[in-house]
């Protein structure tokens, strides 16, 4: 598609403003209440599953470092490998959900697999075992993520995309608030010496952490509803069967993927933030509270950020979030006091609210509806394919030159990506919205 003198991002903003979105908090509340039931069901599943995983996640680097004797490099390998495996599967799961016209199958299967393997962390005695368990857990995430994101995009109108994804991310982060608080309570109740938990005490905590995940699977099976994609394809046989290829996607989308991959080189595992907090004097018992504060910041900023992306445009929110991310990482480079770590963690949460929902809404803006699963697979691949080298690079630089240099290098990558996104990506709404809604109205 050729370029015009008018910035498509401005065209998008004009189109969204023409929907006369309600102003103020009462209007925001009405917009949230107007979201489809499927968005609420999917978001509840994410909340429960994340509550389970986030009981474990803040304690896992400490378990690896203190109990199993893993190095920073080993932690980078574990987290980077797990996320890279997940990202590859997200591509194929998203594509297959497009091709088969079924999304719920992949979502339910993914949550079920993660729920079944997660309890085995309680019995790990070496970091390679943790690597295998984390990889299996991330396989489940790979099955579910792209089809789930496509289900959300399928369920809402274009002017609801930002707020729908913002709400989902807020619920997901809400689980990440609840999880660490439960983790703190479990440490308080089950751990004798809270600065040095024993292997058996970690075992008890990890087993109890699996319970919310089982509840998530039940909600996914009985309350989520399949997308209308398959029915729409039957009613309109002219809809092209998707192919696993970048061909046919908008040039802006392709450039967005490349720049996103560059940004992800700065986005190493958050395990390094926890290690940084420990070096600044934050106690093990307080780590779950710090983690809960981070996700509390994510919840509030996601609820507001998703709505802002519908009002102000996706690119502005993403660029603002990425620049804030770079500034926070630069701050972590010099953080040596507990108070500065707490402040940086809370500001770090705002980055997620600005960028996460807006990025996913932008994907839906740039691609045809029948290719959304594939597009989200490519998005997650671009985001995740560099997670392993990012985490490995962070671990190597940390071990060799120290955390200050490691965080500054990451900040530089993040700032560069933000500038490139502003220069080279010109978002616009999906050209096939009309065709999709025509199909829907014939059903």
C-alpha positions in Angstrom: 0.0 0.0 0.0 1.4 3.4 -1.0 2.2 6.2 1.4 0.1 9.3 1.5 0.8 12.9 2.6 -1.4 12.3 5.7 0.1 10.3 8.4 -2.0 7.1 8.8 -1.5 7.4 12.5 -3.3 10.7 12.5 -6.1 9.1 10.3 -6.4 6.4 13.0 -6.7 9.0 15.7 -9.4 10.9 13.8 -11.3 7.6 13.2 -11.2 6.7 16.9 -12.2 10.2 18.0 -15.2 10.1 15.6 -16.6 7.3 17.8 -17.3 9.9 20.5 -15.8 8.0 23.3 -17.2 8.9 26.7 -15.1 11.2 28.7 -14.1 10.9 32.4 -14.3 8.0 34.8 -18.0 7.3 34.4 -17.5 7.0 30.6 -14.5 4.7 31.2 -16.6 2.5 33.5 -19.4 2.3 30.8 -16.8 1.2 28.2 -15.6 -1.5 30.5 -19.1 -2.8 31.2 -19.8 -2.8 27.4 -17.0 -5.4 26.8 -18.3 -8.8 25.7 -18.6 -11.6 28.2 -15.9 -13.6 26.5 -13.3 -10.9 27.3 -14.3 -11.2 31.0 -14.0 -15.0 30.9 -10.6 -15.0 29.2 -9.4 -12.4 31.6 -10.5 -14.3 34.7 -8.6 -17.4 33.4 -5.5 -15.3 33.0 -5.9 -13.8 36.5 -6.1 -17.3 38.1 -3.3 -18.8 36.2 -1.0 -15.8 36.8 -1.8 -15.9 40.5 -0.4 -19.4 40.5 2.7 -18.7 38.5 3.5 -15.5 40.4 3.5 -17.2 43.8 6.5 -19.1 42.4 8.2 -16.6 40.1 9.5 -14.1 42.6 10.9 -16.9 44.7 12.3 -19.0 41.8 15.5 -17.0 41.2 16.2 -17.2 45.0 15.5 -20.9 45.0 17.9 -21.3 42.0 20.6 -19.0 43.4 20.6 -19.9 47.1 19.3 -23.5 47.2 20.4 -25.0 43.9 23.6 -22.9 43.5 22.8 -21.7 40.0 24.8 -18.7 38.6 23.3 -15.6 36.9 24.2 -17.1 33.6 22.3 -20.3 34.4 19.2 -18.2 35.4 19.5 -16.4 32.1 19.7 -19.7 30.2 16.6 -21.0 32.0 14.4 -18.0 31.5 15.6 -17.3 28.0 15.3 -20.9 26.8 11.8 -21.2 28.2 10.5 -18.1 26.6 12.2 -18.8 23.2 10.5 -22.2 23.1 7.2 -20.6 24.0 7.6 -18.0 21.3 8.1 -20.6 18.5 5.0 -22.5 19.5 3.0 -19.3 19.7 3.6 -18.9 15.9 2.4 -22.3 15.0 -0.6 -22.3 17.5 -1.8 -19.0 16.1 -1.5 -20.1 12.5 -3.3 -23.4 13.2 -6.1 -21.6 15.1 -6.6 -19.5 11.9 -6.4 -22.5 9.6 -8.7 -24.7 11.6 -11.1 -21.9 12.6 -10.8 -23.0 16.2 -9.1 -21.1 19.0 -10.5 -22.5 22.3 -8.9 -25.9 21.8 -5.4 -24.4 21.9 -6.2 -22.1 24.8 -7.6 -24.9 27.0 -4.8 -27.3 26.1 -2.2 -24.7 26.9 -3.5 -23.9 30.3 -4.0 -27.6 31.1 -0.4 -28.6 30.2 1.1 -25.7 32.3 -1.1 -26.7 35.2 0.0 -30.3 35.1 3.8 -29.7 34.9 4.1 -26.8 37.4 3.9 -28.9 40.6 7.1 -30.7 39.6 9.1 -27.6 40.5 8.5 -28.7 44.1 10.8 -31.7 43.5 13.6 -30.2 41.5 17.1 -30.8 42.9 19.2 -29.1 40.1 18.9 -26.2 37.8 18.7 -28.3 34.6 15.6 -30.0 36.1 14.1 -26.5 36.6 15.0 -25.7 33.0 13.1 -28.8 31.8 10.0 -28.0 34.0 10.0 -24.3 33.0 10.3 -25.3 29.3 7.3 -27.6 29.6 5.3 -24.8 31.4 6.2 -22.4 28.6 5.1 -25.0 25.9 1.7 -24.6 27.5 2.0 -20.9 27.2 3.0 -21.3 23.6 -0.1 -23.3 22.8 -2.5 -20.7 24.3 -1.2 -17.2 23.9 -1.7 -16.3 20.2 -5.1 -18.0 19.9 -6.2 -16.3 23.2 -5.2 -12.9 21.9 -7.0 -13.5 18.6 -10.1 -14.5 20.6 -10.0 -11.1 22.3 -9.6 -9.3 19.0 -12.4 -11.4 17.5 -14.8 -10.5 20.2 -14.6 -6.7 20.1 -15.1 -3.7 17.7 -12.1 -1.7 16.5 -12.8 1.1 18.9 -12.8 -1.4 21.8 -9.5 -3.1 21.1 -7.3 -1.0 23.3 -9.6 -1.1 26.3 -10.2 -4.9 25.8 -6.5 -5.7 25.7 -5.9 -3.2 28.5 -8.5 -4.9 30.7 -7.1 -8.4 29.9 -3.6 -7.2 30.8 -4.9 -5.6 34.0 -6.6 -8.9 35.1 -3.4 -10.8 34.2 -1.4 -8.4 36.3 -4.1 -8.5 39.0 -3.2 -12.2 39.3 0.4 -11.2 39.6 -0.6 -9.0 42.5 -2.5 -11.7 44.3 0.1 -14.3 43.7 3.1 -12.6 45.4 0.8 -11.6 48.3 -0.1 -15.3 48.7 3.6 -16.1 48.4 4.4 -13.7 51.1 1.8 -15.2 53.4 3.1 -18.7 52.6 6.7 -17.6 53.4 5.4 -16.0 56.7 3.5 -19.2 57.7 5.7 -22.0 56.4 9.3 -20.7 56.5 11.2 -20.7 59.8 14.1 -18.5 58.8 12.7 -16.1 56.2 16.1 -15.1 54.9 17.2 -18.6 54.1 14.2 -20.9 53.2 15.0 -24.6 53.1 14.5 -27.0 50.2 11.5 -28.6 51.9 9.9 -25.2 52.6 10.2 -24.3 48.9 8.6 -27.6 48.1 5.5 -26.9 50.2 5.1 -23.4 48.7 5.4 -24.6 45.1 2.8 -27.3 45.6 0.3 -24.9 47.1 0.9 -22.5 44.3 -0.6 -25.0 41.8 -4.1 -24.7 43.2 -5.2 -21.5 41.4 -4.0 -22.9 38.1 -6.5 -25.8 38.4 -9.3 -23.3 38.9 -8.2 -21.5 35.8 -8.5 -24.6 33.7 -12.1 -25.2 35.0 -13.1 -21.6 34.0 -11.5 -22.0 30.6 -13.4 -25.2 29.8 -16.8 -24.1 31.0 -17.0 -20.3 30.6 -14.9 -19.4 27.5 -16.8 -19.4 24.2 -15.3 -20.2 20.8 -14.6 -17.4 18.3 -17.0 -17.0 15.3 -14.1 -17.4 12.9 -15.0 -20.9 11.7 -18.7 -20.0 11.2 -17.7 -16.8 9.4 -15.5 -18.8 7.0 -18.3 -21.2 6.2 -20.7 -18.3 5.5 -18.1 -16.5 3.3 -16.1 -19.1 1.4 -14.2 -16.4 -0.4 -12.1 -15.7 2.7 -8.6 -16.9 2.0 -7.3 -19.8 4.0 -4.2 -18.4 5.8 -0.7 -19.4 5.1 2.3 -19.5 7.4 4.1 -16.6 5.7 4.7 -12.9 6.0 3.4 -12.5 2.5 0.1 -10.5 2.4 0.8 -8.7 5.6 1.1 -4.9 5.7 4.6 -3.4 5.4 4.1 -1.5 8.6 3.4 -4.8 10.4 6.6 -6.3 9.1 8.6 -3.2 10.2 6.9 -3.3 13.5 8.0 -6.9 14.0 11.6 -6.1 13.2 11.7 -3.2 15.6 9.9 -5.2 18.3 12.6 -7.8 18.0 15.3 -5.2 18.5 13.4 -3.8 21.6 13.3 -7.3 23.1 17.1 -7.5 23.1 16.8 -5.0 25.9 14.0 -6.9 27.6 15.7 -9.7 29.5 14.1 -11.8 32.2 12.8 -9.9 35.2 14.7 -12.3 37.4 17.6 -9.9 37.0 15.5 -7.2 38.6 14.9 -9.4 41.6 18.7 -10.1 41.8 19.3 -6.3 41.6 16.8 -5.8 44.4 18.7 -8.3 46.5 22.1 -6.6 45.9 20.4 -3.3 47.0 19.4 -4.9 50.3 15.8 -6.0 49.8 15.2 -9.0 52.0 13.9 -12.4 50.7 10.8 -12.1 52.8 10.0 -8.7 51.2 10.6 -9.7 47.6 7.0 -11.0 47.1 5.7 -7.6 48.4 7.9 -5.8 46.0 6.7 -8.0 43.2 3.1 -7.3 44.2 3.7 -3.6 44.1 5.1 -3.9 40.6 2.0 -5.7 39.4 -0.3 -3.3 41.2 1.3 -0.5 39.2 0.7 -2.7 36.1 -3.0 -3.1 36.9 -3.7 0.6 37.3 -1.6 1.7 34.3 -3.1 -1.1 32.1 -6.7 -0.1 32.9 -5.9 3.5 31.9 -3.4 2.8 29.1 -5.7 0.5 27.1 -8.3 3.3 27.0 -5.7 5.9 26.1 -4.5 3.9 23.1 -8.1 4.0 21.7 -8.1 7.8 22.2 -4.6 8.9 21.4 -3.3 6.2 19.0 -1.3 3.0 19.5 2.1 4.3 18.4 2.2 7.2 20.8 1.5 4.9 23.8 4.1 2.3 22.7 6.9 4.8 22.1 6.2 6.5 25.5 6.3 3.1 27.1 9.5 2.0 25.5 11.3 5.3 26.4 10.1 4.9 30.0 11.4 1.4 30.0 14.9 2.6 28.9 14.9 5.3 31.6 13.9 2.7 34.3 16.7 0.3 33.3 19.2 3.2 33.4 17.9 3.9 36.9 18.4 0.2 37.9 22.1 0.6 36.7 22.7 2.9 39.6 20.2 1.7 42.2 22.0 0.9 45.5 19.3 1.8 48.0 16.1 -0.2 48.9 14.0 3.0 48.5 15.2 3.6 45.0 14.5 0.0 44.0 10.9 0.3 45.2 10.4 3.5 43.3 11.9 2.0 40.1 9.8 -1.1 40.4 6.6 0.9 40.6 7.6 3.1 37.6 8.6 0.0 35.7 4.9 -1.2 36.0 3.7 1.9 34.1 5.7 0.8 31.1 3.6 -2.3 30.8 0.4 -0.3 31.0 1.5 2.0 28.2 2.9 -0.5 25.8 1.4 -4.0 26.3 -2.2 -3.5 25.4 -1.3 -0.9 22.7 1.1 -3.4 21.0 -1.5 -6.1 20.8 -4.3 -3.7 19.7 -1.9 -2.4 17.0 -1.4 -6.0 15.7 -5.2 -6.3 15.2 -5.2 -2.8 13.5 -2.6 -3.9 10.9 -3.9 -7.3 9.8 -7.0 -9.0 8.3 -9.2 -10.7 10.8 -8.8 -14.2 9.3 -5.0 -13.9 9.8 -5.1 -12.6 13.4 -4.0 -15.9 14.9 -1.0 -16.0 12.6 -0.3 -12.4 13.1 -0.2 -12.8 16.9 2.0 -15.8 16.5 4.4 -13.7 14.4 4.2 -10.9 17.0 4.9 -13.3 19.9 7.7 -14.9 17.9 9.3 -11.5 17.2 8.9 -10.6 20.9 10.2 -13.9 22.1 12.9 -15.0 19.7 15.3 -12.5 21.2 14.4 -13.3 24.8 17.0 -16.0 25.1 19.9 -13.9 23.6 18.7 -10.9 25.7 18.7 -12.9 29.0 21.9 -14.7 28.1 23.6 -11.4 27.2 22.4 -9.8 30.4 23.8 -12.8 32.4 27.1 -12.7 30.7 27.6 -8.9 31.0 26.4 -9.1 34.6 28.9 -11.8 35.5 31.8 -10.2 33.6 31.3 -6.4 34.0 28.7 -6.1 36.7 25.0 -5.1 36.9 25.6 -1.4 36.1 27.0 -2.1 32.7 24.3 -4.8 32.0 21.4 -2.5 32.7 22.9 0.4 30.7 23.4 -1.8 27.7 19.7 -2.9 27.9 18.6 0.8 28.3 20.4 1.7 25.1 18.7 -1.0 23.1 15.3 0.0 24.4 15.8 3.7 23.6 17.0 2.9 20.1 14.0 0.8 19.3 11.6 3.6 20.5 13.2 6.0 18.1 13.0 3.6 15.2 9.3 2.8 15.9 8.5 6.5 15.8 10.3 6.9 12.5 9.3 3.8 10.5 5.9 2.5 11.7 2.8 4.2 10.4 -0.2 2.3 11.9 -3.7 2.3 10.5 -6.9 0.3 11.1 -7.3 -3.1 9.5 -8.5 -2.7 5.9 -10.8 -5.7 6.2 -12.9 -4.6 9.2 -15.8 -4.0 6.9 -15.6 -7.5 5.3 -15.4 -9.1 8.7 -18.5 -7.3 10.1 -20.4 -8.0 6.9 -19.7 -11.7 7.5 -20.8 -11.4 11.1 -24.1 -9.7 10.3 -25.1 -12.5 7.9 -25.0 -15.1 10.7 
